[in-house]
Amino acid sequence: MSPKIVVVGGGYAGISAATALVEEGLSVDLLETRSSLGGRVYSTAASENFPVPVDNGPHLLMGCYRETFRFFKRIGSSSGFHWMDPLSLSWQSAGGTIASLNCADLPAPFHLVFGLLASNAFPFSEKIRMALALRRFHHHPFSFPESVETVEDFLNFTRQGPRTRERFWVPLCRAVMNVPPDVAPIEGLGQVLQRIFFGTRRDSALVVPARPLSEIAFPETMEFLKSKGGLVHFRDGVLELSLTSGPFQVKTASGKVFTGDALVLAVPPRSLEALWTTSGLPSPVDASRLGKSPIVSVHLILERPLMTGHLIGLPGANFDWIFNRNANWGYAGPGQYLSLVCSGNLTLAQKHNQEILESALKELHRHFPNAVKTQCLYSKVTKEMAATFLWNRETGPFRPPGETTFSNIFLAGDFTATGLPATIEGACQSGHQAAEKVRDYLEKKA
């Protein structure tokens, strides 16, 4: 009989682990509290107030998300994306001036070198300092003075200019780390920069989902698990854990009890802490020490188009990026569907939705002069107050490893000690690492 594995949590960490395990011929029960997969990555359906689906925060992937695309390839969902390869970025400043960085169709790192030289986004002196700063991430471990701890410290140390900060470093840091540069550990951003710019040219490509998030991978995940004999149990949250290095028990709200050879807990920090304490044992994570950081999005359908392309940056604004759903998803309804995203800004996230909407419209009018005369047909604000844990110098040491004190129980999640920020890539990497640890455990046990 095939070993039985129980995976708790149907976010990207859980489904990466579950699909990797069933691919190896193992028997998997996946338990999910909600009625759908995805965790914090999902879309809401069209409604009377907003007639098209809405992502709970637009997600921009990178070509270097190898664990993510390994998962997509496994389930047969690799084609639902727009690849911007070579890397191409544009920013629209207040008043409507557009600047661009268009990398060349050359192998890395020459694609970036020629792209930087030709770009009108940065003064020449700032291009040189930016290139020299990026070179520091070519080899790991990175070498900085002890005083350089945060991204802000690094920008000051390498004398980055105002244009590169405003258009490159700050929005990249907020998008990837979900915290501002004065808080973000430079080691964390450095791990991502090394993958982006010192792999292949394709690693630096921007990748935009071509469909709403709930349609990208989750139907294929269900079919894949079913085809391999895996079972998914929806709307059946875990109430109690009984943990030992031998047989464990997972009791759910419906009264079912699951057991097996190994257990993977792929739930957010607060849920993990609450579940673990039902066993009467100290939790492997202190959620209060990890903190939380928000993502806020404003979704608009305007009567007339304001922009072309898949996305554009708004330098100096609270909302760093605008996603064009007409281009992303092929939206063909009335007007133009735009989604503005703000990462890691707790002050904005704590405001009322109407204030957030007014702030977004104000910034839109400032950067797109024609927007003042353009009617907003529909609007919707989405908030994820605990979109990620709050990664800073203090919280980093409290990220738990994938192993626990029990040899057959493992953790997965973007908050675990992957060395990566809390992104889809970090979640998928943690899920795959948990699956590998399960296989190692089973081999030793055999």
N, C-alpha and C positions, 0 to 999 in steps of 0.2 A: 504494500500500500504506500502511495506517495505521501511524504511528510506534509502535515497540515500547518499552514501559516495563517495567522490572523493579522490583518492590517486595519487599524482604526484611523479613519480620516480619509476623505476623498478629495482633498486638494491635490495640487501638483506633486507634492512630496509623496503622498499616499498612492496615487495612481501610477507614478513612476516606479515605486517599489513593487506594487502589486503586479503590474504588467511585466516587469523584469523577472519576477519570481515565477509567474505562470509560464513565461517563455521557456523557463528551465524545466518545465514539467511538474512543478510543485502545485499542490492544491491550496487555493487562497480563498479566504472569506474576507471581503472588504466591507467594513461597517461605516456608514455615513449617517449623521444625524439629520441632515437636510434631505430634500427630495431630489437633489441633483448633485452632480460632481462639480468640482472646481474650487471649493472653498471661497476665498476672497476674490477669485478671478471668475467673474460671471457677467451675464447680461440680464437686464430686465426686459420683459416683453413690451411690445407696443401697447399704448393705452389711449384713452380718450384725450388725456391731457398732453401726451407726447406720442405721436402716431407711428413711431419707429422704435426698434430696440435701442437700448442704452447700455453701454459698457459701464461697469462700476469702476471707472477710471480707465482711460485709454492705455494700452500696453504697447510699448515699442521694444522690439527684440533686436538683438545684434547677431551678426553672422557668427560671432565667437561663442554663442550659446550652444556649445556642442552637446551638452547633456540634454538640453531641451529638444534639440533637433534629432538627437538619438531616440528620445521618447516618441516624438512625432513620427519618425521613420518606422519605428517598431509597430505602431498602431495603424500605419498607412494614412497619415494625415500630414504629409509633407508639402502638399501643393497649395494650401490655402493661404498663401502669403505673397506680398509684393516685396521683392528684393531690390534695394537701391544699391547696386553694385556696378561701378565703384561708388564709394560713399559720396553723397551729395547733400548739402545742408544749405538752407537759406534763412535769413533773419530779416524781419521787417521792423525798422526802427520807428519811433514816434514821428509822425508826419508822412510816413509811407515810403521812405527810402529803403531799398532792398539791397542786402549784401549776401554774397554766396561763397561757399567753399565747395568746389567740384573737383574731386580727386580724379587723377588720370587713369586711363585704362592700361595700367602697368602693374607688374608684380610689386608686392610690398617690400620695403617701405617707400619705393620710388613713387607709388601712386599718391602718397601723402605729400612727399616733398614737392612734386610738381603741382599738386593741388594747392598747397600753401603759397607757393611762389606766384601762382596766377590769381589767387583769391583777392577780392576787393574788400574783404571783411576786416582785415587787420593791417595796420601800418607795417612797413618792412621791418623796422627794428623789433616790433612785437612778434612778428613771424619767427625771427631768429631766436628770440628768447623762448618762445613757445616750443620750437623744435628742439632746442637744447634741453628744456625741461622734460619733454617727452622721452628723450634719450635715456634719462635716468631710470626709466622703467624697463629698459631692455633686458636686464638680468635681475634675477631674484636670488638672494635677498637684496632689497633696495638699500642703498647707502645714503643716509642723511645724517646731519648733525643731530644730537640728542634733543635740541630745542625744536626740531621740526616734528611735530606730532600730528597736527591737523592739516587739512587741505589748505586752509588759510595760511598757516605757517609756511607751507611749501610754496605757495604763490608769492609770499613776501620774500622768502629765501631766494627764489629764482627770478625775482624782480619782474613778475608778469605785469603787463600793461593793462590799462582800463578796458580796451577793446577785447583782448583775449579773455579777460576775466568775465566781462559782461556777456559775451557771445559764445564762449567755449567752456571755460572752467566752471563757472557758477551753475549754469543750467545743466551741464553734464553731471556735476556733483549731486545736485538736487534730484535729478532724474534717476541716477544709479543708486545713490546712497539713501535717498529720502530724508536727508538732513542737510542743513546749510554748511558751507565750507568751514566756518569757525568751530563747528562741532565734529565734522566727519573725520575719522582717522585717515591719514594719508595712505596707510598700508592697504586699507580696503579699496579705495579708489585706484591705487596703484595696481592691484591685482587685475582689475578690469581693464585699465589702460594697457597693461602688458598683453592681455589677450586680444584687445582690439587692434593695436598698431604693430605688434611684433610677431604676428602669426602670418597668415596668408592675407591677400587683399580682400578675399571674401569675408574674413573674420571681422573687418571693419565696416561691412555693409550694414545699413539700417534695414530692418525687416518689419513690415507693417501687416497685421492680420487683414485678410481680405473679406472676412465675415465677422459678425459679432462674436465675442469671446465664447459664449456658451455653445456656439455652433462649430467652433474650430476643432476640438479634440475629443469632446466628451461622448458624442454618439459613437465615434470610432473606438474609444476606450471600452465602452460597454460591449460592443461587438467583439472586440479582441478578447476581453476577459471571458465572455460567453463561449467563444470558439475554443478556448483553451481549458474550459471546465471551471473557471473562476466564478464565484458568486458575489453579487453586490446586494447588500441589505440596506435599503433606504429607510429614512424616518424611524430609525431605531437606535437612539443614542445610548451610549454606555453609561450605566449608573454606578457600577462598582467593579473594581479590579481586585483579584486575589493573585498576588505575585510571589513566585518562588523560582528557583533555578531549575525546578522540575516542572511538573504540570502547573499551568496557570489557568485562571478562569476569568472570563470577561462576561459580566452580566449586563443585559441591555434593558431598556425601558419596557419592552414587550414581555420580559420575563425569560427570554432565551439566554442560554449559557453557552459560550463558545470557548473552546480550548484547542490546544494544538502543540506543535513542536517548537514554534517560535512566534513571538509577538512583535509587531512594529507599531509604535505609537506615533502617528503623523498628524498631530493636532497642534493648534497654536499654544503658546506658552501658558496662558491662563487656563485653558482647557486641560492641558497636560498636568498642571499643578493640582487642579481640582480633582481630576481623575486619580492621580497617583495617591493623593491623601486618603482616598476611600480605602486604600489597602492598609492604612494605619502606619505607613512608613514615610520617612522624610522624602520630599519631592526632589528629583534631580535638577529642577529648575526653579528659580525664584523669579516669577513673572514681574514683580514690582521692581526688581533690579534691572531688568531688561528694558522696561519702559515701553512706550509706544509712540509712533509717529504717523501723522495723517496724510491722506491724499484727497484733494478736493477737485471735482470736475464740474464744469458748467457746459451744458449741451444746448445748442441753439439751432433753430431752423429759421433762416433769414429769407426774406422774399427775393433777394437778388444775390448772386455770387460775389464774394469779396476776394477769393484767392483761388489759385490753381495749385496743382501738385498735391502730394500726400500730407505734408505737414510743413509748418513754418515756425521759426522761433520769434519770440517777442522780447528782445533784449531790454533789461531794466524793469520788466513787469513782474507782478506776482505770478501770473500764469505764463510759464516758460514756453509752452508749446501749444499750437493749435493743430488739431487733426481734421482733415477734410474728408468727411465720410462719403461725399460724392465720388472722390477718387479711391478712398480706402475700400469701401464696400460696394461701389457702384450704385449708391443711392440715387434714385431717379424721380423722387417725389417733387413737390413744389419747392422752389428755392434751393438754398444751400444749407447742408447739415454740417455744423462745426462743433467740435468738442475741445474745450480749453482745459488744460490740466495744471494744477499747482501741487507741488510735492513738498512735504515736510514743513509746512507753514502752519503752526498751531494757532497763531493769532487769527489768521483768516478762517481756519477751520472752526473756530469757536464762535464765529459770527452767525447771525440768522441767515437763512437761505436767501432772503430778499436782499440783504446787504451784500452777500457774496455775488449774487446775480448782478447787482448794480455795479460792483467793483469790476466784474468781468466785462460788462458793456462799456464802462468808462475806458478801460484799457483797450478794448477793441476799437472804440471811436478815436482814441489817441493814435493808434498805429495804422488804422485804415480810415482815412478821412471820409471816404464814401459811405462808411458805416453809419454816420450820423443821419443820413437820409434813407437808410434801409430799415424797413419795418421788421421787427422780430415776431415771427408767426407763432413759435412755440419755444419754451425754455424749461430746463430742468436742472436742478443742482443735485449732485450725488456726493456724499461724504463717506469715507472709510476712516474713522478716527483711529483705529488700530491697524492701519494698512500694513505696517511693518513694526518690528521692534526698533527702539531708538539706539542706533549704533554710535557710540562715542567712546572716548578713552576709558571712561568709568564702566560702561556696560560690557565692553568687549570681553573681558576676562570671565564674565558670567554666562557666556554662550556654552551650553552643555555639549559634550561629545556625543557621538552616535551610540556609544556603548553605555550600558548602565551597570549597576552592581550585580545584575542578574545576567548570566551568560547567554540566555535565550531571549532576552528582551532588549529591543533597540529603539532608538529615537530617530525621527526624520522631521525635517522642517527647515524653512529658510533661516530660522533663528539659531540653528545648531552651528557648531564650530566648523563650518565649511571653509572659512577664510574669505568667503564671498559676501557681498551685500545681500539683503533680503529681496531677491528678485526671483522670477520664475526659474532662472538658471540655477540659483542657489537651492531652490526647492527641489528641482529635478536631480541635481547633484547629490543632495542629501538622501533622496529616495533611492537612487542607484547605489549609493554607498551602504545604505541600510540593507538592500537586497544582497550585496556582496558579503556583508557581515553575517547575514542569515545563512548563506551558502557555506561560508567558512565554518560556522558553528555546526551545521549539519554534517559536514565532512569530518570534523573532529569527533563529533558524537558517534558517527558510524565507525 
